Amino acid sequence: MFNLKPHLSTDFYKVSHGMDINGKPAVHPEGITHMYETLTPRDNSYFPYDNKMVVFGYELFMRELVKNWKSNFFDKTWTFLESDFDVFAHMSSPQVHESMVSKFKQLHDLGYLPLEVRALPEGTLVPMRVPVLSIVNTLPEFYWLPGYLE
């Protein structure tokens, strides 16, 4: 399903969220250890006859996401991956770039995504604006990862 560089597959503004500038988090409060993110459907404009949706596909999506991170990030050598971050060097500050490289090196060395993901059961009918999936980091130093992936 996926064959992307997962470490580069994010909205650019999220690059600075968990990155340190002058030893302090750029966006998050100092001392943060965990981040809780949710996936919440906001609108049903494609099917305006009902204000509900059926939860489906998240289990497959997460399985494929983890597989993509393994094959396109964790299974690659850091030397191979490091130059990928140079694209961000030209669009952000040197501090953000240095922090980003450092944080992803730490993640690469860990060898897995330190996350807990929970979703409503497949087939559940839920109203719009009800969270259907949540994601939280399981190790404090990776507080930035849920928002990066969200």
N, C-alpha and C positions, 0 to 999 in steps of 0.2 A: 504494500500500500504506500509506504513512505520510502523515499530514497533521497533524503535531504541531509544537509549538514545541520543536525539538530541544535548545535551550539550557536548557530547563526540564525536560526529560524525564530525570530521574535520581532516585535515592534521596536524600532530603533530607540525610542524614548525610554524603553525599559532597561536599556544597557546601563544607564547610570543609576538605576534605582538601588541596587544593592552594592554599588561600587563605592570604595572609599576615596575621599579627596582630603588630603592633608590628615590622614589617620582617622577621619570621621565619616560615617555613612553619608552619602550624598543626598538621600531623600528620606530614608527611614530614621526614626529616633535612635540616638546613641544608646547602646546596650540592648538592642532588640535581639531576640533569640529565636523567635518563631513567627511565621507568617501564615495566616489562614486565608485562602482564596476560595471563591465559589464560582461556579458556572451557573448563571441564572438566565433563563430565557426571558426576554423583556417584552416581546411583542409577537403577535400571531398574524402578521399582515399577509402571510401567504395563504392562510386559511381563516378568513375573518368570521366564519360562521360559528366559531367556538372559541372560548378563552382557555382551552386546555391543550396539552400536548402529551404524547406517549413517549416515555423515556426508552430509547433503544440505541444501540450501537456504541455505547461508551466502553463496554468491556472489550470489544474488538479494537476500538480506537486506542485504548490504553495498552493493550497487548502489542499493537503495532508501534506505538510510540516508544515503548521500552525496547523493543527489538531494534528500532532505528537508532536509538541512543547507543545500544550495545555495538551494533555493526559499524556505525559511522562516527562514533566518538570513543567509547571505551576500548574497542578492539584495535584502534589506530594508535600508532606511537605518538607521544607528545610532540616530538620533533616534526612529524607530518602535520599535526593540527595547529601548531603555534602560529604559523604564517597566516592562517585563516583570520586571525584577529587583527591583522594589519589593516584590513578594510575599515575597521572602526577607528583606528589611530588617526586617520585623516578627517574623520567626522566628529571626533570628540576631543576632550583635553588629554594631555599626556598622563595625568593622574588617573583619569577614568580608564584609559587604555591599560595602563600598568596594573591597576586594581583588577580589571576584568581578566586579564591574562593570568594573574595570580590566583584568582578565585576559580577559574576553570581548570587550571593546573591542579589545584587542590581537589576539585571534583574528579578529574581524570585519575589522579592517584588513588582516590577512594574506590573507584571502579564500579560504582552503581549510583542510581538516583536515590538519595536519601529522602524519600517522600512517602506519605501515606495518602492514598486516594480513596475516597468513598463516593459511591453513587447510589441513587435510588435503584431498586431492582428493575431489570429490563421488563418492559411492558407496563410499568406503572403509569397511570393517567394522572397528570398533575396540572394545577392551574398555572397560568403564566405568572412570572415573578416569584416563583418558588425555586430555590436552589435545587439543582438536580445532581450536582457533583461538587465535592470539596477536595481541596488539596492542601496539605500542610507539610512542612519540613520536619524530619525526624532527628536531625542533628543541628544544634544551634548555629554553627558557622555557615550553614547553608540556608539561612533565613531568606535570602534573596531569590532562591530558586523557584518557589511557587509562583511568585509574581512574574518572573522571567518566562516561565512556561505558560502562564495564563493567557 
